[in-house]
Amino acid sequence: MKGIVFNLLEDVVSEQFGIETWDLLLEDAKVDGVYSSLGNYPDADMLALVKAASQRLKLPEGEVLRWFGEKAMPLLKQTYPELFEQFPTARTFILSVNTIIHPEVMKLYSGACCPYFHFTEQPDGALEMRYQSSRHLLDLAHGFILGAADIWHENISVERYPSGSPKENDMTIRWQGP
């Protein structure tokens, strides 16, 4: 996993809970915490940090990942405004992930292993999304979607399917009125 993801996690945790909480998570996770944004680090480090945050904050790991994704999105916009400026809505941003956003990520961070999203637009305006990645971080993607909606001041609902079901890697995103 790219170091930028760890840097974002550190920033979000430090901003919300203080740098001392980040230090405690590093200690609990038994990782050294020195992450260069361009470096590659074991996925196990991120999973250990999420587990440590889950235990310390008394939240399920999935909620920690969603929270992280949602809070990290404004930091990404602040760091890479050019990746956001061209999109008038969260929907157009989300639909561009495979064709514009992830290719740009791979230019910036050589060797990045990005997930792939399959989209189906529904007649009622809903967006069906299937997540494909060996990392199994659908909760993080869910959080990024919530964060994108916040950036564009859009009200959305996200429907998820039970683990073990044929649609466990899918979600349905619905845009609500103002």
Secondary structure as UniProt FT lines:
FT   HELIX           3..17
FT   HELIX           19..29
FT   TURN            37..38
FT   HELIX           43..57
FT   HELIX           61..79
FT   HELIX           82..85
FT   HELIX           90..95
FT   HELIX           97..101
FT   HELIX           102..108
FT   TURN            110..111
FT   STRAND          116..121
FT   TURN            123..124
FT   STRAND          127..132
FT   TURN            134..135
FT   HELIX           138..151
FT   TURN            152..153
FT   STRAND          156..160
FT   TURN            163..164
FT   TURN            166..169
FT   STRAND          170..175
//
